[in-house]
Amino acid sequence: MKQIVLLFIFLFFIKISFSQIFINTNDKYKFEGGIEPGGIATFTKDRISFEKNYFSIVQLNPFLGYFPLKKTNLSVGIKGEYLFMKSNLVSLPSLYGIGIYSKYFFPYTLKYRFFKKIRFFNEISFAKVNYIYNRDIPLHEFEQFSFEYPIKEATLKYTDLSINAGVSVNLKKGFYFNIYEQYLKFLGGGDKFMTKFSFSYIYKEKSKDELIQEQNKKLQKKYISNEKEPNQNFLNGFIVGTSLTYIWNSNKKDYPVDENFYEEYTWNINFATTLNKRMIAGIQVLNIFTSGTHVENNNYLIYGIFTQYDFLAKRNKKTALFLEMSINRGDYCTCGHLDPSRKTNLWYHGFGGGIELPIKQISEHLFLDLSFYNYIILNKIKTKYNYTQYIVGLNYHFGKKRK
């Protein structure tokens, strides 16, 4: 009798704590659809011959499901598979398959605000496919890398079983990002564990409260003017920036004999103006000074136009988290077997990003620029390679603050 009483008390406290920490979120889902991308890629480039070798697999698995039970977040549906493989080392066919799946979303989530958009789920699926992975087949070995790829059959001969467990995050309204661990087993073949992700959209029935809120929003819109506020930031602020970047290389493998050294300094000067709350555009000049054991002291020039997009502009008017693109012209050729050299009339595409932080201790208009960029030569040069640059610089803002 004493044991029964203790068990009852234990279960009572478990129920109380469960109700305090977890909440029931059994939504009335109706349909779901999405796509599960995936793949691998391996690329190599010989430093002497500049011969490129590559192997890649791109996989797309679309799926469509239906929730037949209103009180249970259980869906059933169909899923397709398509694998596109490509390599210059071996001829690879395209692969495909089709199957069924069942997915269950757990109806409970933590009460904390951070977890409200997260759902845990389990999934199991069977598919008939025209390929198989087999452990008995060795990897395809090449001089620079090795890889494994599935064997194709003429028909949907094989069956694969996959079991998934993961989390689904509500990005906005009915759009979800899903990440999960997958166990894939080929009946009669090999198996493997993988970490995968997918994107999906779930349509669900709206509650009475949600329908009332939508009607109220529509009524409010009738009394709100549709006129857009004028852009008060166009050419309203100006930014002057500068930075000094140092890159060095000391590597015996990169040179024929002995230990050699190469170094370069890049002095970046840029000027920009605001276009709107999020975007700025401007011009930049990169002065590059090089020296080393295989090159004379030289200086090169790259100049062009750039634009930046600030992701934090509407939330934080001081700190900026930005993405940058640029088009440039110059004479600095990262090409050949050893150090860079001069080649006129080169065009570059620049891409990168970074963060801009205020330095309030010195001035409200002074900012620290921490960023990284990659420049790609657009001219057709067989031995070219990318030019990368990290930035530690200072920016000074003139004019009015962004509104």
C-alpha positions in Angstrom: 0.0 0.0 0.0 2.9 2.3 0.8 4.4 1.8 -2.6 1.2 2.6 -4.3 0.8 5.8 -2.4 4.4 6.8 -3.3 3.8 6.0 -6.9 0.6 8.1 -6.9 2.5 11.1 -5.4 5.3 10.7 -7.9 2.9 10.6 -10.9 1.0 13.6 -9.5 4.1 15.8 -9.3 5.2 14.6 -12.8 1.8 15.7 -14.2 2.1 19.1 -12.4 5.6 19.8 -13.6 4.7 18.6 -17.1 1.8 21.0 -17.4 3.9 23.9 -16.1 6.9 23.4 -18.5 5.1 22.0 -21.6 2.1 23.2 -23.5 -0.2 21.3 -25.9 0.1 22.7 -29.5 -2.0 20.2 -31.4 -2.7 22.4 -34.4 -5.3 21.4 -37.0 -2.9 20.7 -39.9 -4.4 19.8 -43.3 -1.7 19.5 -45.9 2.1 19.8 -46.1 4.4 20.0 -49.1 8.1 20.7 -49.5 11.4 19.7 -50.9 14.4 18.1 -49.3 17.7 19.2 -51.0 21.1 17.5 -50.5 24.3 16.5 -52.1 28.1 16.5 -51.9 30.8 18.0 -54.1 34.6 17.5 -54.3 36.8 19.8 -56.4 40.6 19.8 -56.9 43.0 21.8 -59.0 46.6 20.8 -59.7 49.1 23.6 -58.8 51.4 22.8 -61.7 49.1 21.8 -64.6 46.0 23.6 -63.3 43.9 20.6 -64.4 40.6 20.6 -62.6 38.8 17.4 -61.4 35.4 17.3 -59.7 32.7 15.0 -58.5 29.3 16.1 -57.4 25.9 14.7 -56.4 22.8 17.0 -56.2 19.7 15.3 -54.7 16.1 16.7 -54.7 13.3 14.9 -52.8 9.9 16.6 -53.2 7.1 15.5 -50.9 3.3 16.0 -50.4 1.4 14.9 -47.4 -2.1 15.0 -45.9 -3.2 15.0 -42.2 -6.2 12.6 -42.1 -6.9 13.0 -38.3 -7.9 16.3 -36.9 -6.8 15.6 -33.3 -3.4 14.1 -34.2 -0.5 15.7 -36.1 0.1 12.6 -38.2 0.6 13.0 -41.9 0.8 10.4 -44.7 2.0 11.2 -48.3 4.2 10.5 -51.2 7.9 11.4 -51.7 10.0 11.4 -54.9 13.7 11.1 -55.3 16.0 12.5 -58.0 19.8 12.4 -58.0 21.9 14.2 -60.6 25.5 13.1 -60.6 28.4 14.7 -62.5 32.1 14.2 -62.8 34.9 14.6 -65.4 36.5 11.4 -64.1 33.8 8.9 -64.8 30.4 8.8 -66.6 27.5 9.0 -64.1 23.8 8.5 -64.8 20.8 10.2 -63.2 18.9 8.3 -60.5 15.3 8.4 -59.3 12.7 6.8 -57.1 9.3 7.2 -55.6 7.7 6.1 -52.3 5.4 6.7 -49.3 6.1 8.3 -45.9 4.4 8.9 -42.6 5.4 11.8 -40.2 4.3 12.5 -36.7 4.7 16.0 -35.1 4.8 15.8 -31.3 1.9 18.0 -29.9 3.9 19.3 -26.9 6.5 22.1 -26.8 8.2 24.1 -24.1 6.4 27.1 -22.8 9.4 29.4 -23.2 9.1 32.0 -26.0 12.1 30.7 -27.9 10.6 27.2 -28.3 7.1 28.2 -29.4 8.0 27.9 -33.1 9.8 24.6 -32.7 8.2 21.2 -33.2 9.8 17.8 -32.8 8.9 15.0 -35.3 9.6 11.4 -36.3 9.3 10.1 -39.9 9.5 6.8 -41.6 9.4 6.2 -45.4 9.7 3.4 -48.0 10.8 4.1 -51.6 11.4 2.0 -54.7 14.5 3.3 -56.4 16.7 2.4 -59.4 20.0 2.5 -57.4 21.7 1.0 -54.4 24.7 1.8 -52.1 26.7 -1.4 -51.2 29.5 -1.7 -48.7 31.1 -4.5 -50.7 31.9 -2.1 -53.6 35.2 -0.2 -53.0 35.6 3.5 -53.3 36.6 4.9 -56.7 40.2 5.9 -56.1 41.9 8.7 -58.1 45.2 10.5 -57.6 43.7 13.4 -55.7 40.6 12.1 -54.0 38.3 9.1 -53.7 34.5 8.9 -53.7 31.6 6.5 -53.5 28.5 6.7 -55.7 25.4 4.4 -56.0 25.0 1.7 -58.7 22.1 2.2 -61.2 19.6 -0.4 -62.3 17.3 -0.2 -65.3 14.1 -0.4 -63.2 12.9 0.4 -59.7 14.5 -2.8 -58.4 15.6 -1.8 -54.9 13.8 -0.7 -51.8 15.2 1.8 -49.3 13.9 2.5 -45.7 14.6 5.8 -44.0 13.9 6.7 -40.4 14.2 10.4 -39.5 14.1 12.3 -36.1 14.5 16.0 -35.9 13.1 19.5 -35.3 10.9 21.7 -37.4 11.2 25.5 -37.0 8.4 27.9 -38.1 10.1 30.6 -40.2 7.0 32.7 -41.1 3.3 31.7 -41.1 3.2 28.3 -42.7 6.8 28.0 -43.9 9.1 25.7 -42.0 12.8 24.8 -41.9 13.4 21.2 -40.9 16.7 19.6 -39.7 17.0 16.0 -38.8 19.2 12.9 -38.4 18.4 10.2 -41.0 19.1 6.4 -41.0 19.0 5.1 -44.5 18.9 1.4 -45.1 18.9 -0.3 -48.5 17.1 -3.7 -48.3 19.8 -6.1 -49.6 22.5 -3.4 -49.6 24.3 -1.0 -47.3 23.2 1.6 -44.8 24.3 5.0 -43.6 23.6 7.8 -41.1 23.2 11.4 -42.5 22.3 14.9 -41.2 19.8 16.4 -43.6 17.5 19.4 -43.9 14.3 20.4 -45.8 11.9 23.3 -46.5 8.2 22.8 -46.2 4.9 24.6 -46.1 2.0 23.4 -43.9 -1.6 24.5 -44.4 -3.8 24.3 -41.4 -7.4 25.2 -40.5 -7.7 28.6 -38.9 -9.4 29.0 -35.5 -12.3 31.4 -34.9 -10.0 33.8 -33.1 -7.6 33.9 -36.1 -10.5 34.5 -38.5 -11.8 37.4 -36.4 -8.3 38.9 -36.3 -8.0 38.7 -40.0 -11.3 40.5 -40.5 -10.3 43.2 -38.1 -7.0 43.7 -40.0 -8.9 44.1 -43.3 -11.2 46.6 -41.7 -8.3 48.6 -40.3 -6.6 48.7 -43.8 -9.6 50.5 -45.2 -8.9 53.4 -42.9 -5.2 53.5 -43.3 -3.6 55.5 -46.1 -1.7 53.5 -48.7 0.7 56.4 -49.4 4.4 55.4 -48.8 6.7 57.5 -46.8 9.2 59.4 -48.8 12.8 58.1 -48.8 14.6 60.4 -46.4 17.9 58.6 -46.6 18.7 59.0 -50.3 22.1 60.9 -50.6 21.5 62.1 -47.1 24.6 60.5 -45.5 28.2 59.9 -46.5 30.8 57.5 -45.4 34.6 57.6 -45.9 36.6 54.5 -45.1 40.1 53.2 -45.1 41.9 50.0 -44.2 45.4 48.3 -44.4 45.6 44.5 -45.0 48.8 42.5 -44.7 49.1 39.0 -46.3 52.2 36.8 -46.3 53.2 33.4 -47.5 56.2 31.3 -46.5 55.9 27.8 -47.9 58.5 25.5 -49.3 56.0 23.5 -51.2 54.9 26.5 -53.3 58.4 27.1 -54.8 61.0 25.0 -56.6 63.9 25.1 -54.1 64.7 26.3 -50.6 62.4 28.4 -48.4 60.9 31.4 -50.1 58.8 34.3 -48.9 56.1 36.5 -50.4 54.2 39.4 -48.8 51.7 42.1 -49.8 50.0 45.2 -48.3 46.7 46.4 -49.5 45.6 49.9 -48.7 41.8 50.3 -49.4 40.2 53.7 -49.7 36.4 54.0 -50.2 33.7 56.6 -50.4 30.0 55.8 -50.2 26.6 57.4 -49.8 23.2 56.2 -48.5 20.5 55.1 -50.9 17.8 54.1 -48.3 17.6 52.6 -44.8 19.4 49.4 -45.8 21.6 50.2 -48.8 24.7 52.3 -49.5 26.7 52.5 -52.7 30.1 54.0 -53.5 33.5 53.7 -55.1 36.7 52.0 -53.8 40.4 52.0 -54.7 42.7 49.1 -53.7 46.5 50.0 -53.7 48.5 46.7 -53.6 52.2 46.6 -52.7 54.1 43.3 -53.1 57.6 42.0 -52.4 59.3 38.6 -52.1 62.1 36.4 -53.2 60.7 35.8 -56.7 59.2 39.2 -57.4 60.5 42.7 -57.4 58.9 45.4 -55.3 55.7 46.3 -57.3 52.5 48.1 -56.7 49.2 47.4 -58.4 45.8 49.1 -58.6 42.2 47.8 -58.4 39.3 50.3 -58.5 35.5 50.0 -58.9 32.0 50.5 -57.6 30.3 48.6 -54.8 27.0 48.4 -53.0 26.2 47.1 -49.4 23.0 45.8 -47.9 22.6 46.1 -44.1 20.5 43.4 -42.5 20.3 45.2 -39.1 19.3 48.7 -40.4 15.7 48.7 -39.2 16.6 47.2 -35.7 20.0 48.8 -35.0 21.0 52.2 -36.3 24.6 51.9 -35.0 25.8 48.3 -35.7 25.6 47.1 -39.3 25.7 43.5 -40.5 26.1 43.8 -44.3 26.6 41.9 -47.5 28.6 43.5 -50.3 29.0 43.1 -54.1 31.3 45.0 -56.4 32.5 45.3 -60.0 36.2 46.3 -60.4 38.9 46.9 -62.9 42.7 46.6 -62.4 46.1 45.1 -63.3 46.6 42.7 -60.4 46.6 39.1 -61.9 46.4 36.3 -59.4 47.5 33.8 -62.0 50.4 31.6 -62.9 52.3 29.0 -60.9 54.0 31.3 -58.4 53.4 34.8 -57.2 50.8 37.3 -58.7 51.9 39.4 -61.7 50.8 42.4 -63.7 48.2 42.1 -66.5 46.3 45.1 -67.7 42.5 45.4 -68.4 41.4 42.9 -65.9 37.8 42.8 -64.6 36.9 41.5 -61.1 33.7 40.5 -59.4 33.8 41.1 -55.6 31.6 39.4 -53.1 31.8 39.4 -49.3 30.4 40.8 -46.1 31.2 41.9 -42.6 30.2 43.9 -39.5 30.5 47.6 -38.6 30.8 48.5 -34.9 30.6 52.0 -33.3 33.6 53.4 -31.5 31.8 55.7 -29.1 34.8 56.3 -26.9 36.5 58.3 -29.7 33.6 59.7 -31.7 29.9 58.9 -32.4 30.7 59.1 -36.1 33.6 56.7 -36.1 33.1 52.9 -36.7 35.3 49.8 -36.8 35.0 47.8 -40.1 35.6 44.0 -39.8 34.9 42.2 -43.1 36.1 39.6 -45.7 36.0 39.7 -49.5 36.7 37.4 -52.4 37.6 38.8 -55.9 37.1 36.7 -59.0 38.8 37.6 -62.2 36.2 37.6 -65.0 38.7 37.5 -67.9 39.3 34.1 -69.5 42.7 33.1 -68.0 43.4 29.4 -67.6 45.8 29.7 -64.6 43.8 32.3 -62.6 42.8 31.9 -59.0 40.7 34.0 -56.5 42.1 37.0 -54.6 40.9 37.1 -51.0 41.2 40.1 -48.6 40.3 40.5 -45.0 39.5 44.0 -43.7 40.3 45.7 -40.4 39.5 49.3 -41.0 37.9 52.5 -39.9 34.8 54.3 -41.4 33.7 57.8 -40.6 30.0 58.8 -41.2 29.0 62.3 -42.2 25.6 63.8 -42.5 22.3 62.9 -40.9 21.6 59.5 -39.2 19.5 57.0 -41.0 15.8 57.2 -40.1 
